[in-house]
Amino acid sequence: MRKIIHIDMDCFYAAIEVRENPALRGRPVAVGGSRRRGVLTTANYEARKFGCRSAMPVFKALELCPQLVLVPVRFDLYRAESARIRAIFGRFTDAIEPLSLDEAYLDVSHLQSGGAAIAREIRAQIREETGLTASAGIGPNKMVSKIASDWNKPDGQFEVTPEEVDAFVAALPVGRLWGVGKRGREELAVLGVETCADLRKFDRIELARRFGKWGLELWNLCRGIDDRVVQPDRTRKSLGSEETFSENVLTAQAAIPPMRALLEGLKEDLARHHSDRVVKSLVVKLKFSDFTRTTAERAHPRIDEEIFEELLAEAWKRGEGKPVRLIGVALRFEDPDATAQMEFFGDSSV
């Protein structure tokens, strides 16, 4: 039986800024654009009490919380802290799958100690060495551990043993499942579905008929079934970032500001960690309110905001007016092995 830990740093960017400037402690703080047209990257818990959240336009956040302290994004600092935390993970396992700068899956199945004890030690070392807090979820698979990591936030942890998975997942509101947002909850509520136990009353065929491929995923998720393995870093085929909105976005124009914020992070990541890679194409991904997905892609060797906006418009049209609940941007890389091979066979004059 696997032991999977999901570590999620608490308000990572904002927490770093408060640590760097103790005068901000106890005040509502958000990291993001200082201009009123910008969007928030994250907000601390004091700011969240007012309704401030990631991807929210700055002007809206200031309406909700006029005393909000806006701090410019400093990706170099956040990446440096993320690397320190990643080094702590490496003391316990090589099976580390980063999801972003502030969260990762760890497979600690090979260790004799219990998952909860290991998670406590990891969190203690993070606090001692960085002054930051982390929350953790422990379970027999990735889905359960990720949900559990949100159970005792901030600065807490929660374990779901294999014997507890069935009852734990059955009692969950369906909104806890990956990909089920406000619109999804509303659609399921029409069917009388509020919890995973309710969802289990529908067989695979019925869920597939109503929701397509996503219906088959729902059948597994509501039963706590997740066979995905923790995948350590490999040679990247792509680099991307995405944002799930707490409320569906109704127009392509409204999606441009959060897309630009994602692109800023993508530029930083590319420059700092993947400057040696050759970009093959640019991609925009959308997930619509009915859970259908689409991607628009164009061959281009560098990040170009104008092209990304054109791809956004192209993908949006395919939804035929449907609201969007998730947007993603990505770069596809050339295969470095294939590139080297082409160079080797392509020049016979040497």
Summary of the structure (lengths in Angstrom):
residues: 350
radius of gyration: 21.4
end to end distance: 54.7
largest distance: 71.5
contacts: 1125
relative contact order: 0.11
helix: 43%
strand: 23%
